[in-house]
C-alpha cells in the first residue's frame, strides 16, 4: 500500500527508471572517510602521497591537505608582490604625468 511509496523514490534519468530506497538516499550524501596517507590534487583530483610538493599528472604545486583529503594550493607570493608593485608604478606614473605641478 502506501508504505511502498513512502519508503522508495522513483527517479527518471535518461531512458530508464531508477528505484532508490530511503536507506540508499542517506548513504548518497555521506562523506567517505579519507585515508590519512594520501591527498588529492586540487586541479585534476589524482591521488598523491602526503610528501608530494607537485602533482605527477598536471604539475600543479600542492601544499598540505585539508580535512577532506584535498591538497591546498600554496599561496603564490611572487604573483601578489608583482601585482602590488605594478599598481604602485601605475599610480606614481599617473600622479607624475597628470597631477604634478
N, C-alpha and C positions, 0 to 999 in steps of 0.2 A: 504494500500500500504506500502510504505517504513516507514511511521510513526510508524506502529506497531512494526517493528523490531528495530527501533531506540530507542524506549522507554521501551522495555522489553528485558529481558535476559532469555534464557533458560539454565538451568543447569541440567546436567545428574548426578544424585547421586544415586548409588545403582541400584535399579530396576525401578525407576520412573523418570519422568521429572518434574522439578520444574520451575514454571514461577514466576520470580521476577521482579517487576516493578522498575523503577528508584527511585520512592519515597521510596519504601521499602529498597533499597540499601543504601540510605542516612541514614536511621534510624538504620541500622545494625551496623554501626561503631560509632554512637554517644555514649558518656558515659552517663550512667544514673546518676541522682542526688542521692547521698547517704545521708541517714538520719544522722544528726549530733549527735544523741544519741546512736549510735551503732558503733562498729568497728568489723572487720573481722579478724579471726586468720590467721597469715601468713602461718601456716603449714597445717591446714585442711579446712580453709575457713568458719568455723561456725560463726554465729553472736554472738557477746559478748557485754555486757554493757560497757560503757566508763570506769567505775571504775575497771574493771576486771584486775587483775595482772597475771592471769594464765588462760589458756583455759580450759573450763569444759570438753571438749571432749578428747583432746590429751595431756593435761597437759603441754603444751609449755608456757614458760613465755612470756608475751606480754607487750609492752610498749605503748607509745602514738600512736595515729592514724595519718596517713599521709593524704594528701588532697583527696585521693581516697577512704578513709574509711578503708584501710587495716592497721592493727596494725603493728608497727615496732618491730623488735626483739631487746631486750635490749642487750647491749654490755656485754659480759662475761669477766670481767676484771681478774678474777681468772685464767681463761684459758690462757689469754695473759701473765700474770705475770709468771705462771708456765712454759710456753714455753720459755720465755726470760731467766729465771733462769736456765733452763735445758741447753740451748745453752751456757750460760756463764760457767757453770760447765764443759761441754764437752770441750770448748776451753781452759780453765785453765788446765784440765787434760791432753789434748794433748800437751800443752806447757810444763807441768811438766814432762810428760813421754818421750817426744822426743826432745825437744829443750833446756832443762835446761842444764847448764854446771856444 
